[in-house]
Amino acid sequence: MARGCASPRASSSRCCRSRTAAGGKARRRTDSAAGSRRATCSCWRSLEWSPLRRERKARPSSFHQAGKATCPLRAGATMSTRPPMRPPGSVPAVLLGFQPALALTGALCLQQNLGSSSPSKKQSKENTITINCVTFPHPDTMPEQQLLKPTEWSYCDYFWADKKDSQGNGTVAGFELLLQKQLKGKQMQKEMSEFIRERIKIEEEYAKNLAKLSQNSLAAQEEGSLGEAWAQVKKSLADEAEVHLKFSAKLHSEVEKPLMNFRENFKKDMKKCDHHIADLRKQLASRYAAVEKARKALTERQRDLEMKTQQLEIKLSNKTEEDIKKARRKSTQAGDDLMRCVDLYNQAQSKWFEEMVTTTLELERLEVERVEMIRQHLCQYTQLRHETDMFNQSTVEPVDQLLRKVDPAKDRELWVREHKTGNIRPVDMEI
């Protein structure tokens, strides 16, 4: 009897457990269907990509683990450049606070797309603008930027953008303009040296002609004090010729040669500098192309996910739920790839920015050094010219002294004493 009574209870218990399990399965099917319905709602359709999904929480990628603290997409803000990857070297510390930023536009604003996608896209598009793979603040919403070196008109403040060339067929990078300025300065320095060389040739030819003229025998028979003065005039020409020879020699050693030899390897150094910045710019362009490619891939994944959700809504396939999970994983991976590409782009732009500041300041220093060097040597030229004038004046002073001593009466006396024929005058004839 007890066994008989126990059997119905056990049977009843098994039936209850069976009904409970069946109810659980039914609830799970209901929850799954509700989840599927949620996947078809407008919120899920506009989601594009979300870091808040259950699968993503269950298996976060290593990139997101490392980037939680640094990636501004987690906080729904625009992305700015990372800190410099290496010590800035000679860049002043005050200059490191200013770096161009990449604000993610359109599909790049992934976290912001959790809500209404249009406002975030519009705001993002208005925050930045990318020109020739370099990201700048948008002119309409650009915050006021303080110059790195206010009031100094420094190279590091005014050559970030590209400029149309004179023919209007392309653009020239701002750094390229600075290099052209440096190379033009080198050419001007070379032409100044050639000018001084021509001046030296003139001085040498002038000295040669003066020396030759001083040996001329014209008026060599002049006598008296005037003859002495005339002889001193010719001698002063020889002295002046010597002065001009010394002047030309000093011009060569103290002006022309320093101008010619200043920065002999300057063009090679500038070419190395140009290649370095150009390589960084090419790397930046490559990173930007990767960002665009990743953005396009994310858009395709989002489109695929939306298509899968629509298929689930109209129940075109029994495997749609599994397909949606795969599509979400692919969309998540595409988002990871996009964020990684953006991070690499910002690193490349940060490095390019740092090198631009360092190099433009160096070019600025070199230009100041070149101008000061030329000024000093031109001052040396004028100093030598003044000295030459003083020496020339010294060659003329003896002539002036002798000219002041010229006495026609004395000269007549001397000449008469030497050449007289008799002092007895004629008288009348007597008859």
Phi, psi and chi 1 to 4 in degrees:
 res  aa     phi    psi   chi1   chi2   chi3   chi4
   1 MET       -  -43.3 -173.9   64.5 -177.7      -
   2 ALA   -63.4  -39.3      -      -      -      -
   3 ARG   -63.9  -37.6 -174.0 -179.5  -55.4  157.5
   4 GLY   -67.0  -37.6      -      -      -      -
   5 CYS   -69.1  -36.7  -66.6      -      -      -
   6 ALA   -66.7  -35.2      -      -      -      -
   7 SER   -62.2  -45.7  177.6      -      -      -
   8 PRO   -61.8  -38.0  -24.2   33.7      -      -
   9 ARG   -65.6  -42.9  -76.0 -163.9  -61.8  -89.4
  10 ALA   -62.9  -41.4      -      -      -      -
  11 SER   -63.3  -41.5  175.6      -      -      -
  12 SER   -63.5  -39.3  175.5      -      -      -
  13 SER   -64.5  -43.4  177.3      -      -      -
  14 ARG   -62.8  -38.1  -75.9 -164.1  -62.9  -90.0
  15 CYS   -64.7  -40.6  -69.3      -      -      -
  16 CYS   -62.8  -43.7  -68.8      -      -      -
  17 ARG   -62.7  -38.6  -73.8 -163.2  -61.6  -89.7
  18 SER   -64.3  -43.9  176.0      -      -      -
  19 ARG   -64.6  -39.2  -75.3 -167.1  -60.3  -89.5
  20 THR   -61.7  -44.2  -58.1      -      -      -
  21 ALA   -63.4  -40.6      -      -      -      -
  22 ALA   -64.2  -40.5      -      -      -      -
  23 GLY   -63.4  -38.7      -      -      -      -
  24 GLY   -62.2  -44.7      -      -      -      -
  25 LYS   -61.6  -39.8  -70.5 -178.3  180.0  178.9
  26 ALA   -63.7  -42.1      -      -      -      -
  27 ARG   -64.1  -39.5  -79.2 -166.5  -61.1  -86.3
  28 ARG   -64.6  -38.8  -77.7 -164.4  -65.4  -87.0
  29 ARG   -64.0  -39.2  -76.0 -163.8  -61.9  -90.2
  30 THR   -64.2  -43.8  -56.9      -      -      -
  31 ASP   -63.0  -39.8  -67.3  -17.9      -      -
  32 SER   -64.1  -42.2  177.2      -      -      -
  33 ALA   -64.9  -40.6      -      -      -      -
  34 ALA   -62.5  -40.7      -      -      -      -
  35 GLY   -61.7  -39.0      -      -      -      -
  36 SER   -65.3  -40.5  -60.6      -      -      -
  37 ARG   -64.4  -37.6  -74.6 -167.4  -62.6  -88.4
  38 ARG   -62.5  -34.6  -76.5 -164.7  -59.4  -89.4
  39 ALA   -65.2  -23.1      -      -      -      -
  40 THR   -93.9   -5.4   62.4      -      -      -
  41 CYS   -73.6  168.4   70.8      -      -      -
  42 SER   -64.3  -31.1   59.8      -      -      -
  43 CYS   -63.0  -46.3  178.6      -      -      -
  44 TRP   -69.4  -35.0  -81.6   91.5      -      -
  45 ARG   -65.3  -33.4  -75.0 -162.8  -61.7  -89.9
  46 SER   -89.7    0.1   65.1      -      -      -
  47 LEU   -67.7  -36.8 -178.8   55.5      -      -
  48 GLU    62.4  -62.5  -64.1 -173.9  -15.7      -
  49 TRP  -159.1  133.9  175.1   82.5      -      -
  50 SER  -137.9  133.5  172.5      -      -      -
  51 PRO   -80.5    2.5   30.6  -33.6      -      -
  52 LEU  -101.2    4.4  -55.8  179.6      -      -
  53 ARG   -71.6  157.5  -72.1 -168.3  -64.2  -85.0
  54 ARG   -62.8  -41.3 -175.9  175.1  -58.2  173.8
  55 GLU   -62.7  -38.8  -56.9   92.7  -80.1      -
  56 ARG   -67.2  -37.1 -176.9  169.2 -179.8   78.0
  57 LYS   -68.5  -32.1  -75.8 -173.8  177.2 -178.6
  58 ALA   -73.4  -38.1      -      -      -      -
  59 ARG  -132.2   73.3  -69.3 -168.2  -55.4  135.4
  60 PRO   -69.4  143.8   25.7  -32.1      -      -
  61 SER   -75.6  160.2   67.2      -      -      -
  62 SER   -63.8  -34.5   59.2      -      -      -
  63 PHE   -63.5  -41.1  175.2   77.3      -      -
  64 HIS   -71.6  -33.4  -74.6   81.0      -      -
  65 GLN   -59.7  -41.7  -70.5  -79.9    6.1      -
  66 ALA   -78.3  -24.6      -      -      -      -
  67 GLY  -102.8    7.1      -      -      -      -
  68 LYS   -59.7  -38.4  -76.7 -179.0  179.0  179.0
  69 ALA   -82.2  -21.5      -      -      -      -
  70 THR  -108.7  -25.6   59.3      -      -      -
  71 CYS   -81.4  114.4 -177.3      -      -      -
  72 PRO   -69.4  -11.9   23.0  -30.8      -      -
  73 LEU   -63.1  -27.1  -64.7 -179.5      -      -
  74 ARG   -64.4  -29.9  -58.2  -75.4  180.0 -177.1
  75 ALA   -98.9    4.0      -      -      -      -
  76 GLY    73.2   25.9      -      -      -      -
  77 ALA  -115.2  171.5      -      -      -      -
  78 THR   -74.9  154.7   57.4      -      -      -
  79 MET   -91.3  134.2  176.3  171.6  -76.1      -
  80 SER  -113.5  171.9   61.6      -      -      -
  81 THR   -70.7  151.5   53.0      -      -      -
  82 ARG   -74.4  166.2  -65.5  160.0   60.7   94.2
  83 PRO   -62.3  157.7  -20.3   31.1      -      -
  84 PRO   -54.2  143.6  -22.7   31.9      -      -
  85 MET   -77.7  -19.1  -61.8  176.0   61.3      -
  86 ARG  -144.1  165.4   60.4  179.3  177.7   81.8
  87 PRO   -57.2  141.1  -24.7   33.6      -      -
  88 PRO   -72.6   -3.4   27.1  -33.9      -      -
  89 GLY    69.9 -119.9      -      -      -      -
  90 SER   -89.5    6.2   59.9      -      -      -
  91 VAL   -73.3  126.4 -176.6      -      -      -
  92 PRO   -59.0  144.5  -21.9   31.6      -      -
  93 ALA   -60.1  -31.9      -      -      -      -
  94 VAL   -67.0  -20.7   69.2      -      -      -
  95 LEU   -82.7  -15.6  -57.0 -176.5      -      -
  96 LEU   -76.9  -11.4  -63.3  178.6      -      -
  97 GLY   -76.5  -12.7      -      -      -      -
  98 PHE  -110.9  115.6  171.6   80.5      -      -
  99 GLN  -140.5  141.9  -63.6 -172.1    9.7      -
 100 PRO   -62.1  147.4  -16.9   27.5      -      -
 101 ALA  -119.3  149.0      -      -      -      -
 102 LEU  -104.6  109.1  172.0   62.3      -      -
 103 ALA   -93.4  127.9      -      -      -      -
 104 LEU   -75.9  130.3  -55.7 -179.1      -      -
 105 THR  -108.7  154.7   60.9      -      -      -
 106 GLY    58.1 -122.0      -      -      -      -
 107 ALA   -69.9  -13.4      -      -      -      -
 108 LEU   -70.8  -26.0  -60.4 -176.1      -      -
 109 CYS   -80.7   70.7  -64.5      -      -      -
 110 LEU   -69.6  -48.9  -53.5  176.5      -      -
 111 GLN   -65.5  -35.0 -179.5   67.9   19.8      -
 112 GLN   -69.1  -19.1  -66.9  179.6   -3.7      -
 113 ASN   -74.0   -3.0  -72.5  -19.4      -      -
 114 LEU   -63.0  -31.0  -70.1  173.5      -      -
 115 GLY   -97.2 -142.4      -      -      -      -
 116 SER   -70.7  123.7  176.5      -      -      -
 117 SER   -75.3  -32.2   59.2      -      -      -
 118 SER   -63.3  -48.3  -61.8      -      -      -
 119 PRO   -60.0  -42.1  -21.7   33.1      -      -
 120 SER   -65.8  -40.7   63.2      -      -      -
 121 LYS   -63.7  -44.6  -70.3 -177.3  179.1  179.4
 122 LYS   -62.0  -44.1 -178.1  177.6 -179.8 -179.0
 123 GLN   -64.0  -42.1 -179.4 -179.3    2.3      -
 124 SER   -64.7  -43.4  174.9      -      -      -
 125 LYS   -63.0  -32.0  -72.2 -179.0  178.9  178.6
 126 GLU   -80.8  -15.9  -69.0  178.3   -8.5      -
 127 ASN   -79.4  -36.2  -74.8  -20.0      -      -
 128 THR  -137.1  164.1   61.4      -      -      -
 129 ILE  -145.2  136.7 -177.7  171.3      -      -
 130 THR  -105.9  123.5  -58.3      -      -      -
 131 ILE  -125.2  120.4  -56.6  174.4      -      -
 132 ASN    51.6   44.2  -68.9  -17.3      -      -
 133 CYS    71.3    9.5  -55.7      -      -      -
 134 VAL  -113.1  132.5 -179.6      -      -      -
 135 THR   -97.3  127.2  -56.7      -      -      -
 136 PHE  -123.4  159.5  -60.5   96.3      -      -
 137 PRO   -62.8  143.6  -19.3   30.5      -      -
 138 HIS   -67.7  137.2 -163.3  -77.1      -      -
 139 PRO   -58.0  -32.7  -23.0   32.7      -      -
 140 ASP   -74.3  -28.2  -64.0  -22.2      -      -
 141 THR  -123.0   20.3   59.6      -      -      -
 142 MET   -68.9  123.7  179.4  176.7   62.0      -
 143 PRO   -70.7  157.0   26.2  -33.3      -      -
 144 GLU   -66.8  125.1 -177.1  178.2   -2.7      -
 145 GLN  -105.1  130.7  -71.5 -175.6  -16.3      -
 146 GLN   -83.5  136.9 -176.7  178.3    1.5      -
 147 LEU   -63.2  149.1  -63.8  176.6      -      -
 148 LEU   -66.7  -36.5  -57.7 -178.9      -      -
 149 LYS  -133.4   78.8  -60.4 -177.9   71.3  175.5
 150 PRO   -58.6  147.4  -19.7   31.4      -      -
 151 THR    67.9    5.1   72.1      -      -      -
 152 GLU  -109.0   -6.4  -65.4 -172.3   27.0      -
 153 TRP    50.1   49.1  -69.3   94.0      -      -
 154 SER   -77.0  149.8  175.0      -      -      -
 155 TYR   -58.2  -34.3  -71.5  166.9      -      -
 156 CYS   -71.8   -3.7   66.4      -      -      -
 157 ASP  -107.0  -19.1  -82.3  -40.4      -      -
 158 TYR  -126.0   14.6  -63.7   97.9      -      -
 159 PHE  -134.5   41.7  -68.0   91.5      -      -
 160 TRP   -87.4  -34.2  -68.1  106.1      -      -
 161 ALA   -89.7  167.0      -      -      -      -
 162 ASP   -90.4  158.0  -62.7  -19.4      -      -
 163 LYS  -128.0  141.9 -176.9  178.3 -178.6 -179.6
 164 LYS   -65.4  140.4  -71.4 -174.4  177.7 -179.5
 165 ASP   -73.1  171.1   58.8   14.8      -      -
 166 SER   -62.6  -29.0   56.8      -      -      -
 167 GLN   -88.4   -9.6  -61.7  178.3   -5.9      -
 168 GLY    74.6   13.9      -      -      -      -
 169 ASN   -89.1  -19.0  -62.5  -31.9      -      -
 170 GLY  -160.1 -163.4      -      -      -      -
 171 THR  -124.6  155.0   58.1      -      -      -
 172 VAL  -121.1  129.7  179.9      -      -      -
 173 ALA   -65.2  148.7      -      -      -      -
 174 GLY   -59.2  -38.2      -      -      -      -
 175 PHE   -64.8  -33.8 -175.0   77.9      -      -
 176 GLU   -64.0  -37.0 -173.7   66.1   25.6      -
 177 LEU   -62.7  -39.7  -68.9  176.5      -      -
 178 LEU   -65.5  -39.5  -67.9  176.5      -      -
 179 LEU   -64.6  -41.3  -77.4 -178.6      -      -
 180 GLN   -61.4  -38.6  -67.6  176.0    5.3      -
 181 LYS   -61.2  -43.8  165.3   68.8  172.6  172.8
 182 GLN   -64.4  -45.4  -65.7  -66.8  -43.8      -
 183 LEU   -67.3  -35.2  -64.4  176.8      -      -
 184 LYS   -65.4  -39.9 -178.8 -179.8  178.8 -178.8
 185 GLY   -61.1  -40.5      -      -      -      -
 186 LYS   -62.5  -40.4  175.0   64.2  175.8  177.3
 187 GLN   -66.0  -41.7 -179.6   63.4   25.3      -
 188 MET   -62.6  -39.7  -64.9  -59.6  100.2      -
 189 GLN   -62.4  -41.6  167.2 -167.4  -35.7      -
 190 LYS   -64.4  -42.2  179.6 -179.3  177.0 -178.4
 191 GLU   -67.2  -35.4  -67.6 -179.2    6.3      -
 192 MET   -63.2  -40.6  -70.4  178.6 -174.4      -
 193 SER   -62.0  -41.2  177.4      -      -      -
 194 GLU   -65.2  -36.1  -66.8  173.6   -6.8      -
 195 PHE   -62.6  -45.5  179.2   88.3      -      -
 196 ILE   -63.6  -35.2  -61.7  -61.4      -      -
 197 ARG   -63.1  -41.4 -174.9 -176.3  -54.2  156.3
 198 GLU   -64.4  -37.9  -68.5  -61.9  -39.9      -
 199 ARG   -62.0  -39.6 -179.8   73.8  168.4   91.7
 200 ILE   -63.9  -42.8  -68.9  172.9      -      -
 201 LYS   -61.0  -41.0  -70.1 -179.2  179.3  179.0
 202 ILE   -63.7  -43.1  -67.6  174.0      -      -
 203 GLU   -62.4  -43.6  -72.1  -66.6  -33.4      -
 204 GLU   -64.9  -43.0  -68.5  174.7  -15.2      -
 205 GLU   -65.6  -39.1 -171.8   66.9   21.8      -
 206 TYR   -64.1  -43.5 -177.5   55.6      -      -
 207 ALA   -63.5  -41.0      -      -      -      -
 208 LYS   -62.2  -44.1  179.6 -180.0  177.8 -179.5
 209 ASN   -68.1  -37.3  -69.2  -26.7      -      -
 210 LEU   -63.1  -44.8  -75.8  177.5      -      -
 211 ALA   -62.5  -40.7      -      -      -      -
 212 LYS   -65.3  -41.5 -177.2  178.2  179.2 -179.9
 213 LEU   -67.5  -32.9 -177.4   59.5      -      -
 214 SER   -64.5  -21.7   67.7      -      -      -
 215 GLN   -89.6    0.8  -59.3  -62.2  -36.3      -
 216 ASN   -68.1  142.5 -164.6  -70.4      -      -
 217 SER   -93.6    6.2   60.0      -      -      -
 218 LEU   -60.2  136.0  -67.0  174.8      -      -
 219 ALA    58.9   26.6      -      -      -      -
 220 ALA   -71.5  -16.5      -      -      -      -
 221 GLN   -92.1    5.5  -63.5  179.9    0.9      -
 222 GLU   -63.1  139.8  179.5   62.2   49.7      -
 223 GLU  -116.5  172.9  -60.6  173.7  -15.1      -
 224 GLY    72.7 -161.4      -      -      -      -
 225 SER   -65.0  -32.4   58.8      -      -      -
 226 LEU   -67.8  -37.4 -178.3   58.9      -      -
 227 GLY   -64.5  -39.0      -      -      -      -
 228 GLU   -64.0  -42.0  -67.4  178.1    4.0      -
 229 ALA   -63.6  -40.5      -      -      -      -
 230 TRP   -65.5  -40.8  174.7 -113.5      -      -
 231 ALA   -62.3  -37.2      -      -      -      -
 232 GLN   -68.5  -32.5 -174.7   61.4   42.0      -
 233 VAL   -60.4  -45.8  167.9      -      -      -
 234 LYS   -67.6  -38.1  -67.4 -162.2  -68.0 -176.8
 235 LYS   -65.3  -35.2 -175.3  178.2 -177.8  -58.3
 236 SER   -64.5  -29.1   69.6      -      -      -
 237 LEU   -65.3  -42.1  -67.9 -178.9      -      -
 238 ALA   -64.0  -40.4      -      -      -      -
 239 ASP   -64.8  -41.1  -64.3  -22.2      -      -
 240 GLU   -65.3  -37.0 -173.1  177.1   -5.2      -
 241 ALA   -60.8  -41.1      -      -      -      -
 242 GLU   -64.4  -38.9 -175.4   65.6   22.3      -
 243 VAL   -62.0  -43.7  169.1      -      -      -
 244 HIS   -70.0  -31.9  -76.8  -81.4      -      -
 245 LEU   -64.4  -43.9  -80.3  177.3      -      -
 246 LYS   -65.0  -38.7  -68.4 -179.4  178.9  179.7
 247 PHE   -61.4  -44.8  175.5   54.4      -      -
 248 SER   -65.0  -38.3   64.3      -      -      -
 249 ALA   -64.7  -42.5      -      -      -      -
 250 LYS   -68.6  -35.1  -73.0 -173.9  176.4 -178.1
 251 LEU   -60.0  -40.2  -80.7 -179.4      -      -
 252 HIS   -67.0  -46.1  172.8   69.9      -      -
 253 SER   -81.2  -30.5   62.3      -      -      -
 254 GLU  -106.8  -11.5  -60.9 -179.5   19.6      -
 255 VAL  -127.7  -60.6 -179.3      -      -      -
 256 GLU   -63.8  -50.2 -179.6 -147.5   -6.2      -
 257 LYS   -63.2  -45.9 -168.0  173.8 -179.7  179.8
 258 PRO   -60.4  -39.0  -25.1   35.5      -      -
 259 LEU   -64.5  -39.5  -74.8  175.8      -      -
 260 MET   -71.6  -39.4  179.2   59.3   68.3      -
 261 ASN   -89.9   -5.7  -64.0  -24.6      -      -
 262 PHE   -65.4  120.2 -177.7   67.3      -      -
 263 ARG    55.8   64.0  -64.5  176.4 -176.3  167.5
 264 GLU   -61.5  -34.8  -68.3 -178.6  -12.1      -
 265 ASN   -98.6   24.3  -61.3  -37.2      -      -
 266 PHE   -62.3  -43.4 -173.8   71.5      -      -
 267 LYS   -63.4  -40.4  -72.9 -173.5  177.1  179.9
 268 LYS   -64.0  -41.9  -67.3 -177.6 -179.9  179.2
 269 ASP   -63.9  -41.9  -64.9  -20.7      -      -
 270 MET   -66.4  -35.3  -71.3  -63.0   99.9      -
 271 LYS   -66.3  -41.2 -174.0  172.8  -67.9 -173.6
 272 LYS   -62.0  -43.3  -69.0  179.2 -178.7  179.3
 273 CYS   -62.9  -42.1 -175.3      -      -      -
 274 ASP   -62.2  -45.5 -175.2   18.9      -      -
 275 HIS   -63.2  -37.9  -71.5  166.9      -      -
 276 HIS   -63.5  -49.7  176.7   59.5      -      -
 277 ILE   -67.9  -37.9  -63.3  -62.5      -      -
 278 ALA   -63.0  -39.2      -      -      -      -
 279 ASP   -64.1  -41.0  -70.8  -17.2      -      -
 280 LEU   -64.6  -37.9  -69.3  176.7      -      -
 281 ARG   -68.0  -38.6 -171.7   68.4 -177.2  -92.4
 282 LYS   -65.1  -39.8  -71.1  178.1 -178.4  178.2
 283 GLN   -63.5  -38.9 -176.2 -178.4   12.3      -
 284 LEU   -63.5  -42.2 -177.5   62.0      -      -
 285 ALA   -63.8  -39.0      -      -      -      -
 286 SER   -64.4  -42.9  175.5      -      -      -
 287 ARG   -63.5  -38.5  -63.0  -59.4 -172.0 -167.2
 288 TYR   -66.7  -39.9  179.8   75.1      -      -
 289 ALA   -62.0  -37.6      -      -      -      -
 290 ALA   -65.3  -38.9      -      -      -      -
 291 VAL   -61.9  -46.1  168.7      -      -      -
 292 GLU   -63.2  -39.7  -69.9  -62.6  -58.8      -
 293 LYS   -65.1  -43.6 -177.2  178.1  179.2 -179.9
 294 ALA   -65.7  -37.5      -      -      -      -
 295 ARG   -63.9  -41.7 -178.5 -175.8   61.8   81.2
 296 LYS   -64.6  -40.9 -176.3  177.8  178.9 -179.3
 297 ALA   -63.4  -40.1      -      -      -      -
 298 LEU   -64.0  -40.0  176.2   60.5      -      -
 299 THR   -61.7  -41.0  -57.9      -      -      -
 300 GLU   -64.9  -41.3  -67.7  175.8   -4.7      -
 301 ARG   -64.4  -39.5  -64.4  -58.3 -178.0 -171.6
 302 GLN   -65.5  -39.2  -67.6  167.0  -16.7      -
 303 ARG   -65.1  -39.9 -170.0  179.5  -64.0  114.5
 304 ASP   -64.2  -41.8 -178.5   61.1      -      -
 305 LEU   -63.0  -41.3  176.0   59.9      -      -
 306 GLU   -64.5  -39.4 -176.7  176.4   -1.5      -
 307 MET   -63.5  -41.0 -176.8  179.8   65.4      -
 308 LYS   -64.0  -41.2  -66.5  -81.6 -167.5  -53.1
 309 THR   -65.0  -35.8   56.2      -      -      -
 310 GLN   -67.1  -37.9  -69.2  175.8   -4.5      -
 311 GLN   -64.2  -38.4  -69.8  177.0   -5.8      -
 312 LEU   -64.5  -37.6  177.2   63.9      -      -
 313 GLU   -63.0  -38.8 -175.6  176.7    1.6      -
 314 ILE   -98.1    4.9   60.1  178.9      -      -
 315 LYS    55.5   52.5  -61.7 -178.9  179.3  178.7
 316 LEU   -81.9  -19.9  -67.6  178.5      -      -
 317 SER  -146.2  144.8  173.9      -      -      -
 318 ASN   -77.2  -18.9  -64.9  -31.0      -      -
 319 LYS   -96.0   12.9  -63.4 -177.1  178.9 -179.6
 320 THR   -63.6  -39.1  -56.6      -      -      -
 321 GLU   -62.4  -43.4  -67.5 -174.6   30.4      -
 322 GLU   -66.2  -38.7 -175.1   65.1   26.0      -
 323 ASP   -63.3  -37.3  -68.2  -18.0      -      -
 324 ILE   -64.8  -41.3  -72.8  178.1      -      -
 325 LYS   -61.4  -43.9  -68.9 -179.2 -180.0  179.7
 326 LYS   -63.1  -41.3  -67.9 -179.1  179.6  179.3
 327 ALA   -63.6  -38.8      -      -      -      -
 328 ARG   -65.1  -42.8  -76.5 -176.3 -164.9  147.6
 329 ARG   -61.2  -42.4  -74.2 -165.4  -67.2  -90.6
 330 LYS   -65.2  -38.5  -70.2 -179.7  179.5 -179.7
 331 SER   -65.2  -40.7  179.7      -      -      -
 332 THR   -62.1  -43.9  -60.8      -      -      -
 333 GLN   -63.8  -39.1 -177.2   61.0   42.7      -
 334 ALA   -63.3  -38.1      -      -      -      -
 335 GLY   -64.7  -40.6      -      -      -      -
 336 ASP   -59.3  -46.7  -69.0  -16.0      -      -
 337 ASP   -62.1  -40.2  -65.8  -18.9      -      -
 338 LEU   -63.8  -45.4  177.9   57.5      -      -
 339 MET   -63.9  -37.7  -66.1  175.7   65.8      -
 340 ARG   -64.6  -43.2  177.3 -179.0   57.8   82.5
 341 CYS   -64.2  -40.2  -69.1      -      -      -
 342 VAL   -64.6  -41.3  168.7      -      -      -
 343 ASP   -63.0  -42.9 -169.2   52.5      -      -
 344 LEU   -65.4  -37.5  -68.0  174.8      -      -
 345 TYR   -61.7  -46.6  169.6   87.2      -      -
 346 ASN   -64.6  -36.1  -76.3  -24.7      -      -
 347 GLN   -62.8  -44.2  -68.9 -179.7   34.1      -
 348 ALA   -64.2  -41.2      -      -      -      -
 349 GLN   -68.7  -36.3 -177.3  167.2 -102.3      -
 350 SER   -64.0  -42.9  177.5      -      -      -
 351 LYS   -66.0  -42.4 -175.2  175.9 -179.1 -179.4
 352 TRP   -61.6  -42.3  172.4   74.5      -      -
 353 PHE   -60.3  -46.9  167.9   82.9      -      -
 354 GLU   -61.9  -44.7  177.7 -174.0  -24.0      -
 355 GLU   -67.4  -34.1  -67.8  -62.5  -34.8      -
 356 MET   -63.7  -46.1  -85.8  -74.1  -69.5      -
 357 VAL   -61.5  -48.3  172.3      -      -      -
 358 THR   -60.9  -46.2  -57.3      -      -      -
 359 THR   -73.1  -40.3  -50.8      -      -      -
 360 THR   -65.5  -36.7   52.9      -      -      -
 361 LEU   -65.3  -36.5  -71.2  177.0      -      -
 362 GLU   -66.8  -42.1  176.8   64.4   13.3      -
 363 LEU   -63.0  -37.3  -65.9 -178.2      -      -
 364 GLU   -63.3  -43.5 -174.4  175.7  -54.2      -
 365 ARG   -63.0  -42.1 -175.6 -168.9   68.2   79.5
 366 LEU   -63.6  -37.5  -68.5  175.6      -      -
 367 GLU   -67.7  -42.8  177.0   64.0    9.7      -
 368 VAL   -61.0  -42.7  172.1      -      -      -
 369 GLU   -62.8  -40.9 -173.7  179.9   75.0      -
 370 ARG   -64.4  -46.2 -178.1 -170.6   73.9   88.9
 371 VAL   -62.8  -43.4  172.6      -      -      -
 372 GLU   -64.4  -39.4  -75.5  -63.4  -37.3      -
 373 MET   -62.2  -46.7 -177.0  -84.0  -60.2      -
 374 ILE   -64.5  -41.7  -66.2  176.7      -      -
 375 ARG   -59.9  -44.0 -175.1 -171.9   68.3   82.5
 376 GLN   -63.2  -40.3  -69.3  176.3    5.2      -
 377 HIS   -74.9  -30.6  -74.5   87.3      -      -
 378 LEU   -70.8  -34.5  -68.7 -177.9      -      -
 379 CYS   -63.4  -37.7  -72.6      -      -      -
 380 GLN   -63.6  -37.9 -178.7   65.3   14.8      -
 381 TYR   -61.0  -48.4  165.7   79.3      -      -
 382 THR   -64.5  -35.5   58.0      -      -      -
 383 GLN   -63.5  -44.9  179.7   63.7   26.7      -
 384 LEU   -63.2  -36.5  -68.3  174.4      -      -
 385 ARG   -65.0  -41.3 -172.0   69.7 -179.3   83.2
 386 HIS   -63.8  -41.7  -72.0  -47.4      -      -
 387 GLU   -63.1  -40.0  -68.0  177.3    0.3      -
 388 THR   -62.3  -42.4  -59.2      -      -      -
 389 ASP   -62.2  -39.7  -68.6  -19.9      -      -
 390 MET   -64.9  -42.9  -67.7  174.1   60.1      -
 391 PHE   -65.7  -39.7  -71.7  131.5      -      -
 392 ASN   -62.6  -39.1  -74.8  -25.0      -      -
 393 GLN   -63.4  -36.5 -176.3   65.2   28.9      -
 394 SER   -67.4  -29.5   65.5      -      -      -
 395 THR   -74.4  -22.1   63.3      -      -      -
 396 VAL   -88.5  -24.4  176.7      -      -      -
 397 GLU   -58.8  -43.8  -71.6  177.7   -3.0      -
 398 PRO   -59.5  -35.0  -24.5   35.0      -      -
 399 VAL   -64.2  -43.1  178.4      -      -      -
 400 ASP   -61.8  -41.5  -70.9  -23.9      -      -
 401 GLN   -63.0  -44.7  -66.6  175.4    2.9      -
 402 LEU   -68.6  -35.1  -70.9  176.6      -      -
 403 LEU   -66.3  -32.3  -72.3  176.3      -      -
 404 ARG   -70.3  -22.1  -75.6 -167.1  -68.4  -90.7
 405 LYS   -90.8   -4.4  -66.8  179.6 -179.7  179.0
 406 VAL   -63.5  124.1  169.9      -      -      -
 407 ASP  -131.2  106.6 -174.4   -5.3      -      -
 408 PRO   -58.5  -36.0  -23.4   33.4      -      -
 409 ALA   -67.2  -43.5      -      -      -      -
 410 LYS   -64.4  -42.1 -174.7   67.3  174.9  176.8
 411 ASP   -61.4  -36.9  -71.5   -9.7      -      -
 412 ARG   -67.0  -39.7 -175.2  173.7   61.6 -109.4
 413 GLU   -62.8  -47.3  176.2 -173.7   -9.3      -
 414 LEU   -61.9  -41.0  -66.2  175.2      -      -
 415 TRP   -69.5  -40.2 -171.4   84.6      -      -
 416 VAL   -64.6  -46.0  168.4      -      -      -
 417 ARG   -57.1  -35.8  -75.3  179.4  178.8  -84.2
 418 GLU   -81.9  -32.1 -177.5  178.1   -6.4      -
 419 HIS  -117.5   10.8  -62.0   91.1      -      -
 420 LYS   -64.1  151.2   64.9 -178.1  179.0  178.6
 421 THR  -114.7   -9.4   58.7      -      -      -
 422 GLY   152.9  147.0      -      -      -      -
 423 ASN  -109.3    6.4   57.0   -4.2      -      -
 424 ILE   -85.4  122.0  -53.4  -86.7      -      -
 425 ARG   -87.5  154.6  -64.5 -176.5  -61.5  -82.2
 426 PRO   -68.3  155.8  -14.6   25.4      -      -
 427 VAL  -128.5  174.5  -62.4      -      -      -
 428 ASP   -72.6  149.5  -67.4  -19.9      -      -
 429 MET   -77.4  136.3 -179.6 -176.7  -64.9      -
 430 GLU  -103.6  147.9  -66.6 -178.0   -4.5      -
 431 ILE   -94.1      -  -61.4  177.0      -      -
